[in-house]
Amino acid sequence: MVRARGAGSGARASGSSARSQRVAAIIPAKNESERIAATVRSARSIPNVDLVLVVDDGSDDDTQHVARAAGAVVVRHAVNRGKASAMETGAAIVAMRDADGEPPRMLLFIDADLGDTAVNTAPLVPPVLAGKADLSIAVLPPQRGAGGHGLVVGTARKAIHDLSGWTPKAPLSGQRCLTREAFTAAMPLARGWGVETGMTMDLLGHGFAVVEVPCDLTHRPSGKDLKGYLHRAAQYRDITYAIAMRRMRGYSDFPEVPED
């Protein structure tokens, strides 16, 4: 487990209440009818998760119906609004479903294409529930068929290191667990493919504690064909924009961050 802490107070102590703290799994999805049922069923078996919410982001297939049949609560965008908007919608719906007088649910974001491996995001939950981190990020094993030359990941890593002194292994990972306080601090989320890099930079900039946790997950990688290269070009565009916007805001200089 690799840990980075911003300049502020970071993670909050949670005490013995961690065992009873509820977690909502939020799954942004677009045209994932083939995999969403397995992802939902797998997510429902994660300890502490009592709500699985699928945000259907303008699908033109049966994603919403398949997800609902698998046991998810489903909310739908009539048109595609992007992952960041789906994440924001999901968090807002979870807040509406939180019970009065109870702690707000932690938020566990899961990609829709994880299928049966979604349950393996479970290790992301304990560090946040125990108050050891405000945000935990999954580090995936090498994915079969993945393409790319490291430019996009390297750009995100360097920006986060320049800000905090910490070099993440998986700056683009969409599998994340965080407190409601941390999610609010990251709002508004960066648009497009810059959402993960922007979130990490924002939370470190505000002094929250971040950890990376190895998780045995399998998802659909972008390959080395034209579609894969176009996808990475869009990632690079959105990530560099998110980085530029945060550099314009400016954050305080950070102390050296140890890795353990």
Long-range contacts (C-beta under 8 A, 24 or more apart in sequence): 1-127, 1-211, 1-212, 1-213, 1-214, 1-260, 2-166, 2-168, 2-169, 2-211, 2-212, 2-259, 2-260, 3-133, 3-209, 3-210, 3-211, 3-259, 3-260, 4-164, 4-165, 4-166, 4-168, 4-204, 4-209, 4-210, 4-211, 4-257, 5-207, 5-208, 5-209, 5-210, 5-257, 6-164, 6-203, 6-204, 6-205, 6-206, 6-207, 6-208, 6-209, 6-210, 6-254, 7-207, 7-252, 7-254, 7-255, 8-206, 8-207, 8-208, 9-207, 10-134, 10-207, 10-208, 10-209, 11-128, 11-131, 11-132, 11-133, 11-134, 11-208, 11-209, 12-131, 12-134, 12-179, 12-181, 13-131, 14-129, 14-130, 14-131, 15-131, 17-103, 18-126, 18-129, 18-130, 18-131, 19-129, 21-48, 21-103, 21-105, 21-106, 21-129, 22-48, 22-49, 22-50, 22-51, 22-102, 22-103, 22-105, 22-106, 23-48, 23-49, 23-50, 23-51, 23-105, 23-106, 23-107, 23-108, 23-125, 23-129, 23-177, 24-49, 24-50, 24-51, 24-52, 24-53, 24-90, 24-94, 24-97, 24-105, 24-106, 24-107, 24-108, 25-49, 25-51, 25-52, 25-53, 25-108, 25-109, 25-110, 25-118, 26-53, 26-55, 26-87, 26-90, 26-91, 26-94, 26-107, 26-108, 26-109, 26-110, 27-52, 27-53, 27-54, 27-55, 27-67, 27-72, 27-90, 27-109, 27-110, 27-111, 27-112, 28-55, 28-57, 28-83, 28-86, 28-87, 28-90, 28-109, 28-111, 28-112, 29-54, 29-55, 29-56, 29-57, 29-59, 29-63, 29-67, 29-86, 29-112, 30-56, 30-57, 30-58, 30-59, 30-63, 30-80, 30-112, 31-59, 31-60, 31-61, 31-63, 32-59, 32-61, 32-63, 32-112, 32-113, 33-59, 33-61, 33-62, 33-63, 33-66, 35-112, 35-113, 35-114, 35-115, 35-220, 36-63, 36-66, 36-67, 36-70, 36-72, 36-112, 37-66, 37-67, 37-69, 37-70, 38-70, 38-115, 38-116, 38-118, 39-110, 39-111, 39-112, 39-113, 39-114, 39-115, 39-118, 40-67, 40-70, 40-71, 40-72, 40-118, 41-70, 41-71, 41-116, 42-114, 42-115, 42-116, 42-117, 42-118, 42-119, 43-108, 43-110, 43-118, 43-119, 43-121, 44-71, 45-119, 46-108, 46-118, 46-119, 46-121, 46-122, 46-125, 47-122, 47-125, 48-106, 48-125, 48-129, 49-108, 49-125, 50-105, 51-94, 51-97, 51-105, 53-90, 53-93, 53-94, 54-112, 55-86, 55-87, 55-89, 55-90, 55-93, 57-81, 57-82, 57-83, 57-85, 57-86, 63-112, 73-97, 82-191, 82-192, 83-174, 83-192, 83-193, 83-195, 84-188, 84-189, 84-190, 84-191, 84-192, 84-195, 87-189, 87-195, 88-187, 88-188, 88-189, 91-180, 91-183, 95-180, 104-180, 105-180, 106-177, 106-178, 106-179, 106-180, 107-177, 107-178, 107-179, 107-180, 107-183, 108-176, 108-177, 109-174, 109-175, 109-176, 109-177, 110-174, 110-175, 111-174, 111-175, 111-219, 113-219, 113-220, 114-175, 114-217, 114-218, 114-219, 115-218, 117-216, 117-217, 117-218, 117-219, 118-217, 120-215, 120-216, 120-217, 121-175, 121-177, 121-215, 121-217, 123-213, 123-214, 123-215, 124-175, 124-176, 124-177, 124-213, 124-215, 125-177, 127-177, 127-211, 127-213, 128-177, 128-178, 128-179, 132-209, 132-211, 133-209, 133-210, 133-211, 134-178, 134-179, 134-181, 134-182, 134-203, 134-208, 134-209, 134-210, 135-176, 135-177, 135-178, 135-179, 135-182, 135-199, 135-200, 135-203, 135-208, 135-209, 135-210, 135-211, 136-176, 136-177, 136-178, 136-210, 136-211, 136-212, 136-213, 137-168, 137-170, 137-173, 137-175, 137-176, 137-200, 137-210, 137-211, 137-212, 137-213, 138-170, 138-173, 138-175, 138-176, 138-212, 138-213, 138-214, 138-215, 138-217, 139-169, 139-170, 139-173, 139-212, 139-213, 139-214, 139-215, 140-170, 140-173, 140-175, 140-215, 140-217, 140-218, 140-219, 141-214, 141-216, 141-217, 143-218, 143-219, 143-221, 144-221, 145-221, 145-223, 146-221, 146-222, 146-223, 147-221, 147-222, 147-223, 147-224, 147-225, 147-228, 147-229, 147-232, 148-222, 148-224, 148-228, 148-232, 151-232, 151-236, 152-232, 152-235, 152-236, 152-239, 155-236, 155-239, 155-240, 155-243, 156-196, 156-197, 156-239, 156-243, 159-197, 159-201, 159-239, 159-243, 159-246, 159-247, 160-197, 160-200, 160-201, 160-204, 163-201, 163-204, 163-205, 163-246, 163-251, 163-254, 164-204, 164-254, 164-257, 165-254, 165-255, 165-256, 165-257, 166-204, 166-210, 166-257, 166-259, 168-200, 168-210, 168-212, 169-212, 170-212, 171-196, 171-197, 171-200, 172-196, 172-197, 172-235, 172-239, 175-215, 175-217, 178-203, 182-208, 190-238, 190-241, 190-242, 190-245, 191-238, 191-241, 191-242, 192-234, 192-237, 192-238, 192-241, 193-234, 193-235, 193-237, 193-238, 193-239, 194-238, 194-239, 194-240, 194-241, 194-242, 194-243, 195-242, 197-239, 197-242, 197-243, 198-242, 198-243, 198-245, 198-246, 201-242, 201-243, 201-246, 201-251, 202-246, 204-251, 204-254, 205-246, 205-249, 205-251, 205-252
